[in-house]
């Protein structure tokens, strides 16, 4: 399993799993099926129209759909097509910066070489052999595709090595308002601080603790921000399992 570290705007680093070739192909197939259904529906509607303008409407509607589907979707959904959304995949910048339209245009332009002209062979070889699972379009635009969903429950449990919590009394019941993705972010912040104990990651831990306190209505942030986050994660596991 390949992973990538992406920096947030708070200088914290979050580790994501890179999308493997198989999942990217499956997302492509889902998109292809969806496009086929939309094209079929448009063809049916056009053929039912009472006037002779089928060729014009095909050029106006169907060809742009076939050509610009991925670019349009990734622009609207911030790096995701319908297939990627279904499988929990997303295009991201390797440097952690926000995706720009130019990045998406470059990825889309090189689909001609990566996928269409080579029947997907160039994209497949590069995704499998490159360090960050990048096809040519990804390399040019400095992007890659990550998995947004991973084994969150298992990872949270592993974090604290919890064996039995039947007698444990949670200190912060308000933690239940958070989602697993929220607590996974907390976990990543804690992990990065443990791995790289520098001022940037210490600040990220403190800011994360302040944010949790604000959301939960805790009046004072505990002196030990890391232990507070650890307790919050532990409470979350107890209260939501």
Secondary structure, 3 states (H helix, E strand, C coil): CCEEEEECCCCCEEEEEECCHHHHHHHHHHHHHHHHHHHHHHHHHHHHCCCCCHHHHHHHHHHHHHHHHHHHHHHHCCCCCHHHHHHCEEEEECCCCCCCHHHHHHHHHCHHHHHHCCCCHHHHHHHHHCCCCCCHHHHHHCEEEEECCCCHHHHHHHHHCCCCCCCCCCCCHHHHHCCHHHHHHHHHHHHHHHHCCCHHHHHHHHHHHHHHHHHHCCCCCCCCHHHHHHHHHHHHHHHHC
